[in-house]
């Protein structure tokens, strides 16, 4: 099942540990604090348990959403890189 995991974690060290756990479970980063990928229900539970261990008692807001394949495939994406040498001003 397709999943989207998003988080808001103030502590840089803990945020890095959560990102590493997501990568360890095969999720791909889609935003700075968002990972997506295909995970079975058992892997979702295991990942969430691993994240709970890594967060411990630190402040965190972590949400895991599940999407049926049909809904996931119907999503819209806009991925656009800034032109080389372009100024942000």
N, C-alpha and C positions, 0 to 999 in steps of 0.2 A: 504494500500500500504506500502511496506517495505521502510524504510527510514534510512539513515545514516547521522548523524549530527556530523560535526567535527569543532573544533575551536582552535584558537590560541589567547589567552588572557593573556597579561603580568601581570595584576593585580590579585593577589591570591584571594582576597575577591570576586571580580566580577566573576572570574573563578568558584569559589565554588557556587555562586548564579546560574550561568548558568547550572552547573552540577545538582543542586537541581531541577531546572525547568525541565530538561530532565527526571530525575527520577520521578518527579510529574506526568509527562505525560506517564509514563509506559515504557520509553526507558531503555535499559540495557547498562551499560558501556562495551565496547568491547576493548577499549584502554584508556589510561589516559585522552585523550582529544577527545574521540569519543564515540558516543552512537548510538545504532541501535534499531529498533523495528517497529511494525506495527502501522501506524497512518493514519487516514483518512485525506483527503485534508483539511477539516475544522479544525481538530486538529493540522495539520501542521501549518496552518496560525495562530492559537491561540498560539501555542508554540513559533513560531518565534516572534509574537507580545510581548509575555511575556519576551522573551530573550532580545528584543530591549529595554524594560523598565528596565530590570535589568542591562544592559550594560550602558545605558544612554549615556554619552558623552565620555566614556573611550575607549581606543584603543582596537580593536577587529577585528578578521577575523573569521566569522562564516559562514559555508556553510552547506546547507541541500540538500541532494540528495534523489531522489525518484527512486525506482527500481520496475519493474513489478515482481510479484511473481516468474515467470519462471527464470528471470535473478538472483534474489536473491537466489533461490534454487540451481542454478548452480555455485554459488561462491565456492571457495576453501578456506579452513581454516587449519591452523596449530597452534594448541594451545599446548604448551609444557612447563611444569614446570621444573625448575632446580631440579636435584636430591638432596635429603636431605643431608646436610652436605658437599655438593660439594663446592669447592672454585672457585671464579671467576678468579683466577690467572692462 
